Amino acid sequence: MEIIVLGGAGDMGSRAVEDLAVSEGVRRVTIADRNVTAARAIAARLAGQGAEVDVRPIDAHNYQGLVEAMRGYDVAASALGPFHVFEAKLVRAAIEAGVPYASICDEWEAAGAAIDQFDAAAREQGITVITSLGTSPGLSNVGIRYYAQQMDRVRRADVYVYQPLNAGGGEAVVRHMLHIISGQVVAWRGGKRVMLRACSEERLVKFPRFGQLKVWNMGHSEPETVPRFIPGIEEVNFFMGFGRGSGLFIRPARWGLLGSARVRNGVARAIRLAERMSAAKEPGVGAVRIDVWGEVGGQEVQRIACGVGQMREATGLSLSVGTLMLARGELLTGEGGVYAPEACLDPGKFIARLSARGVKAYADLGLTQALA
């Protein structure tokens, strides 16, 4: 199979490229990126290790160029953000090109727009699109489905993420962080979609390895997609924290000081400069925890799934594993359409294949009970 990875020279996209290039059945991986120098360096490093790896320059603002870039491939994978700018355009281009598409898109409005605007067209063309296929959202959504299918009724799911400020990812991740802590964000409460001011709610949550940390409601897509694909769930929430230094961003966000794109861009440049000054340091390790409540045999139950790891590994490998399942037709649905991972990926297979790559999920905070 031949796969094109949009944004494949970036932090998480390059990890997907690395894994796809050594995966069974993959003949060619194309790194499509505006950073041709970085893309060529990755291709040179991977030469002779597995599939052919080549480079294609792209301009994500050029819609027809995106269509032409994707056309002819067996599947397109994307780590190209910011997703509120590019995801709808990329989904539309993939459908026009006639190519299945998977993306790590993690912003609620972008994921919702992809489903609302393009599901009908994707079904008509028989093209399958999977949006929100990273760690959170992505692995978190699959974890919710993993437990939901073991329950007679699922009632609630909460997703908690700890992402340290030194997690890596460059300026794109910084811009994403500032976007999700600004303005209105979605939640699912009482069986209804509600809008809340970002960072208006906070909780203390115990994470594996890191203990108790403060988190705030932010704009990831689990509350947008999970209720669409797991009917009957009454509540879905997303909370995130950055650990030490969180107040530098949370306080201005709560005061409404980050509402301007110009201000966010300035802050992003300042943070990126600080990152460059400490570039020799290894990216920090974060954690994810999901809690799922429901009924089994008439009894109320609560289950958790959690894990720790670096953002690049967990997100890039989630994209790679899901992309391979899409390319091989290993989905829970045979119909085209725009889906989130909880709607179309078998939780057992997805979790097992990530585990084989070193991204492990556990049913306890002590990280002793691996999910089967």
C-alpha positions in Angstrom: 0.0 0.0 0.0 1.0 3.6 -0.5 0.4 6.2 2.1 0.8 10.0 2.1 1.3 11.7 5.5 0.4 15.4 5.5 2.4 17.3 8.0 4.8 14.3 8.1 7.9 16.4 8.9 6.4 17.6 12.2 6.9 16.2 15.6 3.9 13.8 15.7 3.6 13.3 11.9 7.2 12.1 11.7 6.6 9.5 14.3 3.7 8.1 12.2 6.0 8.1 9.2 8.6 6.2 11.0 6.2 3.5 12.1 4.4 3.3 8.7 7.6 2.9 6.9 8.5 -0.3 8.7 4.9 -1.8 8.7 4.0 -4.9 6.8 2.5 -4.3 3.4 3.5 -0.7 3.1 5.5 0.0 -0.1 5.8 3.7 -0.1 5.3 6.6 2.4 5.3 10.1 1.1 6.1 13.0 3.5 4.0 15.9 2.4 5.1 19.1 4.2 6.0 22.7 3.6 9.3 22.0 5.5 11.1 20.2 2.7 14.5 20.3 4.4 13.2 18.5 7.5 11.2 16.1 5.3 14.2 15.1 3.2 16.3 14.6 6.4 13.6 12.2 7.7 13.5 10.4 4.3 17.3 10.0 4.3 17.3 8.6 7.8 14.7 6.0 6.9 16.2 5.0 3.6 16.7 1.2 3.4 14.8 0.4 6.6 11.5 -0.6 5.0 9.2 1.1 2.6 10.4 3.7 0.1 10.1 7.2 1.7 9.8 10.2 -0.5 9.0 13.9 -0.1 6.3 16.1 -1.7 6.2 19.9 -0.9 2.7 21.1 -0.1 0.9 24.4 0.7 -2.0 23.6 2.9 -3.8 26.8 1.8 -3.8 25.5 -1.8 -7.0 23.4 -1.9 -6.5 22.0 -5.5 -2.9 21.2 -4.6 -4.1 19.2 -1.6 -6.4 17.2 -3.9 -3.7 16.5 -6.4 -1.2 15.5 -3.6 -3.6 12.9 -2.1 -4.9 11.5 -5.4 -3.7 8.0 -6.2 -2.7 6.9 -2.6 -4.4 4.1 -0.7 -4.9 6.3 2.3 -3.9 9.8 3.5 -2.9 10.5 7.1 -2.7 14.0 8.6 -1.0 15.6 11.5 -1.4 19.0 9.8 -2.7 21.8 12.1 -4.1 24.0 13.3 -7.1 21.9 12.8 -9.7 24.7 13.1 -8.0 26.1 10.0 -7.2 23.0 7.9 -9.2 19.9 8.9 -12.4 20.7 7.0 -10.3 21.6 3.9 -8.3 18.4 4.2 -11.4 16.2 4.6 -13.1 17.8 1.6 -9.9 17.3 -0.5 -9.6 13.7 0.5 -13.2 13.0 -0.5 -12.7 14.7 -3.8 -9.4 12.8 -4.4 -11.3 9.5 -3.6 -8.8 8.6 -0.8 -9.6 7.4 2.7 -8.3 9.8 5.3 -7.3 9.7 9.0 -6.3 12.7 11.1 -5.1 13.5 14.7 -7.5 16.5 14.7 -8.2 17.3 18.4 -10.2 20.5 18.3 -14.0 20.1 19.0 -15.2 22.6 16.4 -13.0 21.1 13.6 -14.1 17.5 14.4 -17.7 18.5 14.5 -17.5 20.5 11.3 -15.9 17.6 9.5 -18.7 15.3 10.5 -21.5 17.7 9.9 -20.3 19.1 6.6 -18.8 16.0 4.9 -20.4 12.9 6.2 -23.1 12.8 3.5 -20.6 13.3 0.7 -18.2 10.7 2.1 -21.0 8.2 2.3 -22.1 8.9 -1.2 -18.5 8.5 -2.5 -17.8 5.4 -0.3 -14.9 7.2 1.3 -14.1 6.6 5.0 -12.7 9.4 7.1 -11.5 9.1 10.7 -11.1 12.4 12.5 -9.7 12.8 16.1 -7.2 9.9 15.8 -4.4 10.7 18.2 -4.0 10.2 22.0 -6.7 12.5 23.2 -8.9 12.5 21.3 -8.3 9.1 19.8 -7.0 6.5 22.2 -9.2 8.2 24.9 -12.3 7.7 22.6 -11.4 4.0 22.0 -10.9 3.6 25.8 -14.4 4.9 26.4 -15.8 2.4 23.7 -13.7 -0.4 25.3 -15.6 0.0 28.6 -19.0 1.0 27.1 -19.2 -2.3 25.2 -18.7 -4.2 28.5 -21.6 -2.4 30.1 -25.4 -2.8 29.8 -25.6 1.0 29.9 -23.0 3.7 29.8 -23.8 6.9 31.6 -20.8 9.2 31.8 -17.2 9.5 30.6 -14.6 12.0 31.8 -11.3 12.5 30.0 -8.3 14.0 31.9 -5.0 14.9 30.3 -1.8 16.1 31.9 0.5 17.6 29.3 3.6 19.3 30.7 4.6 22.6 29.1 7.8 20.9 27.9 6.0 18.1 26.1 7.5 19.1 22.7 5.6 19.5 19.4 6.8 23.0 18.5 4.8 26.1 17.7 1.8 24.2 16.3 1.2 22.6 19.7 1.6 25.9 21.5 -0.9 27.5 19.2 -3.3 24.6 19.7 -2.9 25.0 23.5 -3.8 28.7 23.4 -6.7 28.0 21.1 -8.3 25.4 23.4 -8.1 27.5 26.5 -9.8 30.5 24.8 -13.5 31.3 24.1 -16.3 28.8 24.4 -15.8 25.0 24.5 -18.2 22.1 24.3 -19.4 19.6 27.0 -22.2 17.0 27.1 -24.3 17.4 30.2 -27.7 15.8 31.0 -27.9 14.3 27.5 -27.5 17.7 25.9 -24.7 19.6 24.2 -23.8 22.7 26.2 -21.2 25.5 25.7 -19.0 26.6 28.5 -16.3 29.2 28.9 -12.9 27.6 28.6 -11.2 27.1 31.9 -14.3 28.1 33.8 -14.3 24.8 35.7 -11.4 23.1 37.5 -10.9 19.8 39.2 -8.2 18.0 41.2 -7.4 14.7 39.5 -5.1 11.9 40.5 -2.9 10.7 37.6 -0.7 7.7 37.3 2.9 8.4 38.3 2.3 12.2 38.9 -0.3 12.1 41.6 -2.9 14.8 42.1 -2.9 17.7 39.6 -5.2 20.6 38.8 -7.0 20.5 35.5 -9.5 22.7 33.6 -12.2 22.3 31.0 -10.8 22.9 27.6 -11.7 22.5 23.9 -10.9 18.9 22.9 -13.3 16.9 20.8 -14.4 13.9 23.0 -17.5 15.7 24.2 -18.3 16.6 20.6 -18.0 13.1 19.1 -18.6 10.5 21.8 -22.3 11.3 22.2 -22.8 11.0 18.4 -21.4 7.5 18.3 -22.3 6.1 21.8 -26.0 6.7 22.0 -27.6 7.2 25.4 -24.5 8.5 27.2 -25.6 11.3 29.5 -22.4 13.2 30.2 -19.0 13.6 28.6 -16.3 16.0 29.8 -12.7 16.9 28.9 -10.3 18.5 31.3 -6.6 19.2 30.9 -3.7 20.6 32.9 -0.1 21.6 32.3 1.4 21.2 35.8 3.9 23.7 37.0 3.5 27.0 35.2 -0.2 26.4 34.3 -1.2 29.7 36.0 0.8 31.7 33.4 -1.8 30.7 30.8 -4.9 29.8 32.7 -5.3 33.1 34.5 -5.1 35.2 31.4 -7.5 32.8 29.6 -10.0 33.1 32.5 -9.7 36.8 32.3 -10.5 36.8 28.6 -7.0 38.2 27.7 -6.3 35.5 25.0 -9.4 36.1 22.9 -7.4 37.9 20.3 -5.6 35.9 17.6 -2.9 38.6 17.6 -2.3 38.2 21.3 -2.2 34.4 21.0 0.3 34.6 18.2 2.5 36.8 20.2 2.4 34.5 23.2 3.0 31.5 21.0 6.2 33.1 19.6 7.4 33.9 23.1 6.9 30.3 24.2 8.5 28.9 21.1 11.6 31.1 21.8 11.8 29.7 25.3 11.5 26.2 23.9 14.4 26.8 21.5 16.6 27.9 24.3 16.0 24.6 26.1 15.9 22.4 23.0 18.5 20.0 24.3 16.2 18.8 27.0 14.2 15.6 26.4 10.4 16.3 26.0 8.5 15.8 29.2 6.2 12.8 29.9 2.5 13.3 30.3 -0.5 11.2 31.3 -4.0 10.4 30.3 -6.9 9.1 32.5 -10.4 8.3 31.5 -13.3 7.4 33.9 -16.4 5.7 32.6 -19.5 5.1 34.6 -22.4 2.8 33.8 -24.5 -0.2 34.7 -23.7 -3.9 34.7 -26.3 -6.4 35.8 -28.3 -3.6 37.5 -25.3 -2.4 39.5 -23.6 0.9 39.1 -19.9 0.5 38.1 -17.0 2.8 37.4 -14.0 1.9 35.3 -10.7 3.7 34.6 -8.1 3.5 31.9 -4.8 5.4 32.0 -1.3 5.6 30.9 1.8 7.7 30.7 4.2 8.6 27.9 5.5 11.2 25.5 3.1 13.1 23.3 5.0 12.4 20.1 5.0 8.6 20.7 1.4 8.2 21.8 -0.1 10.5 19.2 2.1 9.6 16.3 1.7 5.8 16.9 -2.1 6.1 17.4 -2.3 7.8 14.0 -0.1 5.1 12.4 -2.0 2.2 13.9 -5.4 3.7 13.0 -4.2 4.5 9.5 -3.1 1.0 8.9 -6.4 -0.4 10.1 -8.2 2.0 7.7 -6.0 1.0 4.8 -6.5 -2.7 5.4 -10.3 -2.3 5.9 -10.1 -3.5 9.5 -13.0 -1.4 10.6 -16.3 -2.0 12.4 -18.1 -0.5 9.5 -18.0 -1.1 5.8 -19.8 2.1 4.9 -18.1 5.4 3.9 -18.6 8.4 6.1 -16.9 10.6 8.6 -16.3 8.9 11.9 -14.5 9.4 15.2 -12.3 6.4 16.4 -15.0 5.2 18.9 -17.4 4.6 16.0 -15.2 2.5 13.7 -12.1 1.0 15.4 -12.2 -2.3 17.3 -11.0 -1.3 20.8 -9.2 -4.6 21.5 -7.3 -4.6 18.3 -6.3 -0.9 18.5 -5.2 -1.2 22.1 -3.3 -4.4 21.5 -1.4 -3.0 18.5 -0.5 0.2 20.3 0.7 -1.9 23.2 3.0 -3.9 20.9 4.6 -0.6 19.9 5.1 0.4 23.6 2.1 2.6 24.1 0.3 0.8 26.9 -3.0 1.3 28.6 -3.9 0.2 32.2 -7.0 -0.3 34.3 -5.4 1.1 37.5 -3.4 4.1 38.6 -0.5 1.8 39.7 0.0 0.8 36.1 -0.1 -2.9 36.9 -3.3 -4.1 35.2 -2.8 -3.8 31.4 -6.0 -3.6 29.4 -6.7 -6.8 27.5 
